[in-house]
């Protein structure tokens, strides 16, 4: 199964993981955020719903993505654009969008301030 881990980590932690990867140690697929606030800003409820609908289905058109979540194409377009800019979604050579994972693992902890 092709799984991506969404996590909150500092730049230093991300850099350390990258160095381990460059030294040949498999790290898996990660999408990192610097803070919980950034997670909630990028991954709104509607965008989570969209990611859920796109998980494991392969490349689709924007219209098909909108159909799968039962939303207007124009509204979905804005969410897709934001997810593309955040590096969460990819675009294929023929212009379709893809979330290239079969599963998402969310890994972060909220601690007392």
Beta strands, then each sheet from edge to edge (+ up, - down):
strand 1: 3-8
strand 2: 29-33
strand 3: 90-91
strand 4: 97-98
strand 5: 103-107
sheet 1: 2+ 1+ 5+
sheet 2: 3+ 4-
end
